[in-house]
C-alpha cells in the first residue's frame, strides 16, 4: 500500500467522482447525513481549495478524504441556529478573516487504522499554515460530528471543543477556540511532530 495525498487543484474529475462514490457508501441516501452529489460538486465548482484526498496508488483507490469550505457570517449564524449542513455554500478563502468549516472527514473502512488520516491531516495543516503565512486569517473554525469516530477526530485529533448541542456520543457542533493553531503546531515537521 503506497498512500499519498492529492490536494486542491491536483484533484481531477476522476478522483472527485471516486470521492462521491465513497461519500455515498459512508453516508447512504437514506440517512440524514447524505449529501447530493450535485450539491458537493457545486461547493468546489469555482474554487477547489479545501480538498485533501488520500490515494492508495498501488490499488488506484481513494482511501479517504478531508474537505473544508469557507462561510460568510450569515451562513455561519443560520447553520449554528439549526440549518442543515447541506445548506452551506463555499465562498472560498480570501485575504483577511475567514470562517473555516471542516466539512467532511471520511476514511474507507479498509484504510481505517492506516496512515490515511494522519497524512490528510498533515497536508491540511501544512496548507493552512502556508495560507496564514501568505496573509490569510482563520478567524473562526467549526465542524459537526455525525458519528462517534468523527467526534473523536475533531476533539482529540484537531483539538476542537464540543458546543452545547453535542450529545452523549459526541455528535454535534464543535469549534476551535485557537483557530487550529495547536493542530498546525502538532503537525509541524520542523518540530519533529506529525
C-alpha positions as CSV (number, residue, x, y, z in Angstrom):
1,X,0.0,0.0,0.0
2,X,1.5,3.3,-1.1
3,X,-0.5,6.2,0.4
4,X,-0.1,9.8,-0.8
5,X,-2.2,13.0,-0.6
6,X,-3.6,14.9,-3.6
7,X,-5.0,18.3,-2.8
8,X,-6.9,21.2,-4.2
9,X,-6.3,21.7,-8.0
10,X,-4.4,18.4,-8.3
11,X,-7.7,16.6,-7.9
12,X,-9.2,15.8,-11.3
13,X,-12.8,14.8,-12.2
14,X,-11.9,11.0,-11.9
15,X,-10.8,11.4,-8.3
16,X,-13.6,13.7,-7.4
17,X,-16.0,11.1,-8.8
18,X,-14.3,8.5,-6.6
19,X,-14.9,10.8,-3.6
20,X,-18.6,11.0,-4.4
21,X,-18.8,7.2,-4.6
22,X,-17.1,6.8,-1.2
23,X,-19.3,9.5,0.2
24,X,-22.3,7.5,-0.9
25,X,-21.1,4.4,0.8
26,X,-20.2,6.0,4.1
27,X,-23.2,8.4,4.2
28,X,-26.1,6.5,2.5
29,X,-29.0,8.2,0.7
30,X,-31.4,7.0,3.5
31,X,-29.5,8.9,6.2
32,X,-29.7,12.5,7.4
33,X,-26.0,12.9,6.6
34,X,-26.4,12.2,2.9
35,X,-25.2,14.9,0.5
36,X,-26.5,15.1,-3.0
37,X,-23.5,14.7,-5.4
38,X,-24.5,17.8,-7.5
39,X,-24.5,19.9,-4.3
40,X,-21.0,18.6,-3.4
41,X,-19.8,19.4,-7.0
42,X,-21.2,22.9,-6.6
43,X,-19.3,23.5,-3.4
44,X,-16.0,23.3,-5.4
45,X,-17.1,24.5,-8.8
46,X,-15.5,27.9,-8.5
47,X,-12.7,27.1,-6.0
48,X,-11.0,23.8,-5.4
49,X,-9.2,24.9,-2.3
50,X,-10.0,22.8,0.7
51,X,-9.8,19.3,-0.9
52,X,-7.4,16.7,0.6
53,X,-7.6,13.2,-0.8
54,X,-5.6,10.2,0.4
55,X,-4.8,7.9,-2.5
56,X,-3.6,4.3,-2.4
57,X,-1.5,4.4,-5.6
58,X,-0.9,0.6,-5.6
59,X,-4.6,-0.1,-5.8
60,X,-5.5,3.1,-7.6
61,X,-8.1,3.7,-4.9
62,X,-9.4,6.6,-2.8
63,X,-8.6,5.7,0.8
64,X,-10.1,8.8,2.4
65,X,-10.8,12.5,2.1
66,X,-10.9,15.6,4.2
67,X,-12.8,18.7,2.8
68,X,-13.2,22.2,4.1
69,X,-15.2,25.1,3.0
70,X,-15.4,28.8,3.9
71,X,-18.5,30.6,5.1
72,X,-19.7,34.1,5.5
73,X,-21.1,35.4,8.8
74,X,-24.8,35.0,7.8
75,X,-24.3,31.3,6.7
76,X,-22.5,30.6,10.0
77,X,-25.3,32.1,12.1
78,X,-28.0,30.2,10.2
79,X,-26.1,27.0,10.5
80,X,-25.3,27.3,14.2
81,X,-29.0,28.1,14.8
82,X,-30.2,24.9,13.2
83,X,-29.8,25.0,9.4
84,X,-28.7,21.6,8.0
85,X,-25.0,21.5,6.8
86,X,-26.3,20.8,3.2
87,X,-27.5,24.4,3.0
88,X,-23.9,25.8,3.3
89,X,-22.2,27.4,0.3
90,X,-18.4,27.7,-0.2
91,X,-17.4,31.3,-0.6
92,X,-13.7,30.4,-0.9
93,X,-10.8,31.7,1.2
94,X,-9.9,35.4,0.9
95,X,-7.2,37.6,2.3
96,X,-8.1,38.8,5.8
97,X,-10.6,37.0,8.1
98,X,-12.1,33.6,7.1
99,X,-14.6,31.3,8.7
100,X,-13.4,27.8,8.1
101,X,-15.8,24.8,8.3
102,X,-14.3,21.3,8.3
103,X,-17.0,19.8,6.0
104,X,-16.2,16.1,5.7
105,X,-13.7,13.7,7.0
106,X,-14.1,10.1,5.7
107,X,-11.8,7.1,5.6
108,X,-12.8,3.9,3.7
109,X,-13.2,1.1,6.1
110,X,-10.4,-0.8,4.5
111,X,-8.0,2.0,5.4
112,X,-9.0,2.7,9.0
113,X,-6.0,2.3,11.2
114,X,-3.6,3.1,8.4
115,X,-1.7,6.4,8.0
116,X,-4.5,7.8,5.8
117,X,-6.0,10.2,8.3
118,X,-2.6,11.3,9.6
119,X,-1.4,12.1,6.0
120,X,-4.5,14.1,5.1
121,X,-4.4,16.0,8.4
122,X,-0.7,16.8,7.9
123,X,-1.3,18.0,4.3
124,X,-4.3,20.2,5.5
125,X,-2.2,21.7,8.4
126,X,0.7,22.5,6.1
127,X,-1.6,24.0,3.5
128,X,-3.4,26.1,6.1
129,X,-0.1,27.3,7.7
130,X,1.1,28.4,4.3
131,X,-2.1,30.3,3.7
132,X,-1.8,32.0,7.1
133,X,1.8,33.0,6.3
134,X,0.5,34.5,3.0
135,X,-1.8,36.9,4.8
136,X,-5.0,34.8,5.1
137,X,-6.5,34.7,8.5
138,X,-8.7,32.0,10.1
139,X,-10.9,33.9,12.5
140,X,-13.3,31.0,13.3
141,X,-13.3,27.3,12.8
142,X,-16.4,25.0,13.1
143,X,-17.3,21.4,12.3
144,X,-20.1,18.9,13.0
145,X,-19.5,15.3,14.1
146,X,-22.1,12.9,12.8
147,X,-20.5,9.8,14.3
148,X,-18.5,8.7,17.4
149,X,-15.4,8.4,15.1
150,X,-15.9,11.9,13.8
151,X,-16.3,13.3,17.3
152,X,-13.0,11.6,18.3
153,X,-11.2,13.1,15.3
154,X,-12.5,16.6,15.9
155,X,-11.9,16.6,19.7
156,X,-8.7,14.5,20.0
157,X,-7.2,15.0,16.6
158,X,-8.0,18.6,15.8
159,X,-8.2,19.8,19.4
160,X,-11.7,21.2,18.8
161,X,-14.2,21.9,21.7
162,X,-17.7,20.5,21.8
163,X,-20.5,23.1,21.7
164,X,-23.7,22.9,23.8
165,X,-25.6,20.7,21.4
166,X,-23.2,17.7,21.5
167,X,-24.9,14.5,22.6
168,X,-23.5,11.7,24.8
169,X,-21.9,10.0,21.8
170,X,-20.1,13.3,20.8
171,X,-22.3,14.1,17.8
172,X,-23.0,17.7,17.3
173,X,-21.1,21.0,16.7
174,X,-17.5,21.8,17.5
175,X,-15.3,24.9,17.4
176,X,-11.6,25.5,17.6
177,X,-11.0,28.3,20.1
178,X,-7.4,28.5,19.0
179,X,-8.3,28.7,15.2
180,X,-6.4,25.3,14.7
181,X,-3.1,26.9,15.7
182,X,-2.4,24.0,18.1
183,X,-3.2,21.5,15.4
184,X,-0.9,23.2,12.9
185,X,1.9,23.1,15.5
186,X,1.2,19.5,16.3
187,X,1.6,18.6,12.6
188,X,4.7,20.8,12.1
189,X,7.5,18.7,10.6
190,X,10.1,21.2,11.7
191,X,9.3,20.4,15.3
192,X,9.6,16.7,14.7
193,X,5.9,16.1,15.3
194,X,3.3,14.7,13.0
